[in-house]
Every structure is written in structure tokens, then in C-alpha cells.
Amino acid sequence: MSSKSFASRYLAIFPVLFAISACGLQGQDKKIEHESDKYYKQTGGSLLGGEGGLNILGGDDSKPQDSGAGIGVNSFLWRASLDTIAFMPLASADPFGGVIITDWYSPDESQIERFKVNVFILGQELRADGVRASVFKQRRDVTGGWIDAKVDPKTGSELEDAILTRARQLRIASSE
């Protein structure tokens, strides 16, 4: 068998295999979509469970809001999170999963300590409980190495409040 006829046989089979595999995937997509719709209805229209929720702008939580084009989380919370931590270098930003991770940042006034922030956006709705922030701190020891230091528990909450305030500002600005 020549290599030319061998290749032409496989090229002829390829479109058939592709069509068959696409049919199988299409059914799986519908099943996944159906299961998520079922969960959404069971939780009373809240991705986090429970009826209603802490909608910070008085909207209707029973209907999913348009979160913007191209991202999987609320666009106002996403943009507000990026704006709030813009002074820190980003290590990773996933707009589909709603995760922002910064690299270590040392303030100019204190080179003996550094900070790192992880922000998690928890859904597509603009809600007070839709964002979580974790703050980490390290200090230099006498040998010049970094050791973990305690962070004031209010720091994460204050960062979340700043993000929510900025998200409200962005929402108001977009409706004008």
C-alpha cells in the first residue's frame, strides 16, 4: 500500500469521525446545561443557594442579570476588583472563574513587609456576598528571608467593602 492511498483513506474517514464525535458532545452539553438550570431553579434563583439574597442595588434576584459579554462573573464586581487592587502586580486573572491573584507587593514606605491578595467573585449577580478577598502578609526576618505575618482580620472585609463600593459606582455610571 502506498503512502498516498493510506493518507487519502484517513483523510476520507476524518470528517465522518468528527461528525460522530460532535453529535456525542452536543448531547452532553445539553445535559450539563439542563442540570445547571435545575440547580438554579431549586435554589430560588440564587447561585449560592437560598431565596432572594443580599442584592446591593435592590434588583430582582429571581432573574439572572446580564453580566457583560465574555466573562463568567458579574462584570461590575470584576472591574471593581481590578480597579481596587490596580496598584498591585497581577499574577493571574481568570474572568471566567472569577479569580484574581496578585503577586507580592511591598509598599514604598515599608520595604520590610509585603502583601498578596486573592479575590474571588462568586457569581453573576451584583450582590454584597458576591465577592471574597483574602489578604496575606510577610515580613523580612534578620537573615533577609520572608516569614508569614498575621493580617488584621478586618483587612479582607475592608477590601471587599471597597470593591463593592466601586462596583456600585460603576453600575450607577453605566445606567446614566
URLINHU-V687062 format. One record per backbone hydrogen bond with DSSP energy under -1.0 kcal/mol. CO is the residue of the C=O (numbers start at 1). NH is the residue of the N-H. E is the energy in kcal/mol with one decimal. If there is no record, write none. Layout:
# URLINHU-V687062
co={CO | CO}
nh={NH | NH}
e={E | E}
This chain:
# URLINHU-V687062
co={2 | 3 | 4 | 5 | 6 | 7 | 8 | 9 | 10 | 13 | 14 | 15 | 16 | 17 | 18 | 19 | 20 | 21 | 22 | 23 | 24 | 25 | 26 | 27 | 28 | 29 | 30 | 31 | 32 | 33 | 34 | 35 | 36 | 37 | 38 | 39 | 40 | 41 | 46 | 53 | 54 | 74 | 75 | 76 | 77 | 78 | 79 | 80 | 81 | 83 | 85 | 89 | 92 | 94 | 94 | 95 | 98 | 99 | 100 | 101 | 101 | 105 | 107 | 112 | 114 | 115 | 116 | 117 | 118 | 119 | 120 | 123 | 125 | 127 | 130 | 132 | 134 | 136 | 137 | 138 | 139 | 141 | 145 | 147 | 152 | 154 | 155 | 156 | 157 | 158 | 159 | 160 | 161 | 162 | 163 | 164 | 165 | 166 | 167 | 168 | 169 | 170 | 171}
nh={6 | 7 | 8 | 9 | 10 | 11 | 12 | 13 | 14 | 17 | 18 | 19 | 20 | 21 | 22 | 23 | 24 | 25 | 26 | 27 | 28 | 29 | 30 | 31 | 32 | 33 | 34 | 35 | 36 | 37 | 38 | 39 | 40 | 41 | 42 | 43 | 45 | 44 | 49 | 55 | 128 | 78 | 79 | 80 | 81 | 82 | 83 | 84 | 85 | 86 | 88 | 103 | 101 | 98 | 99 | 72 | 121 | 94 | 119 | 91 | 92 | 115 | 110 | 140 | 138 | 105 | 136 | 102 | 134 | 100 | 132 | 74 | 127 | 130 | 122 | 120 | 118 | 116 | 149 | 114 | 147 | 144 | 141 | 139 | 155 | 158 | 159 | 160 | 161 | 162 | 163 | 164 | 165 | 166 | 167 | 168 | 169 | 170 | 171 | 172 | 173 | 174 | 175}
e={-1.9 | -2.1 | -2.1 | -1.9 | -1.7 | -2.3 | -1.6 | -1.6 | -1.9 | -2.3 | -2.4 | -2.2 | -2.2 | -2.5 | -2.2 | -1.7 | -1.7 | -1.9 | -2.0 | -1.4 | -1.3 | -2.3 | -1.7 | -1.8 | -2.4 | -2.6 | -2.6 | -2.4 | -2.1 | -2.2 | -2.3 | -2.2 | -2.5 | -2.2 | -2.2 | -1.9 | -2.3 | -1.3 | -1.0 | -1.2 | -2.7 | -2.3 | -2.5 | -2.5 | -2.2 | -2.1 | -2.6 | -2.4 | -1.9 | -1.0 | -2.0 | -3.4 | -3.2 | -1.8 | -1.5 | -1.4 | -3.1 | -3.2 | -2.9 | -2.8 | -2.4 | -2.8 | -1.2 | -2.8 | -2.4 | -2.5 | -3.1 | -2.6 | -2.9 | -2.6 | -2.5 | -2.2 | -1.3 | -1.7 | -2.6 | -3.2 | -2.5 | -2.1 | -2.6 | -2.4 | -2.7 | -1.5 | -2.7 | -2.6 | -2.1 | -2.7 | -2.1 | -2.3 | -2.4 | -2.0 | -2.2 | -2.6 | -2.4 | -2.1 | -2.4 | -2.2 | -2.0 | -2.4 | -2.4 | -2.6 | -2.4 | -1.9 | -1.1}
